[in-house]
Amino acid sequence: MLALRPNCEWCGKDLPPDATDARICSYECTYCAHCVETVLHNVCATCGGGLVPRPIRPKRAWRDGLQLGLRHHPASRDRVASRWTAEEVAALSDRLKDMPPAAR
């Protein structure tokens, strides 16, 4: 199950579990839509993969008897920051931004 990281790893913006502007890669690196569009150019700073909208976990279980939703599976509180410099991110993004994620 997704950890639902609480912040953009580039700018630090809070991204609560119901954030519609949260984006993730297949490794769950998490960024806000603004950084994905203006800094990363849809290239994950770590793996080079594409970024997609992060699913929103329901607040409650909608089926009786199942332990689902944020009540039973809360979002992570561990904030994560990118370890890459702006120069390293720009170099990777420039190299991969014109290549479709499926071809990377």
LINHUCOR-V850718 format. One record per pair of residues at least 24 apart in sequence whose ideal C-beta (glycine too) atoms are under 8 Angstrom apart, sorted by the first residue. I is the first residue (numbers start at 1). J is the second residue. Records with the same first field share a line. If there is no record, write none. Layout:
I->J + J
This chain:
1->73
2->28 + 54 + 55 + 57
3->28 + 75 + 76 + 78
4->54 + 57 + 75 + 76
5->30 + 75 + 76 + 78 + 79 + 80
6->75 + 76 + 77 + 78 + 79
7->79 + 80
8->32 + 35
9->45 + 80 + 81 + 82
10->35 + 39 + 40 + 45 + 82 + 89
11->35
12->79 + 81
15->54
16->75
17->56 + 57 + 70 + 75
18->56 + 59
19->54 + 56
20->53 + 56
22->53 + 54
23->51 + 52 + 53 + 54
24->51 + 52 + 54
25->49 + 50 + 51 + 52
29->80
30->54 + 80
39->89 + 93
40->89 + 93
41->93 + 97
42->97 + 101
43->92 + 93 + 96 + 97
45->82 + 84 + 88 + 89 + 92 + 93
46->82 + 84
48->92 + 96 + 104
49->101 + 104
50->100 + 101 + 102 + 104
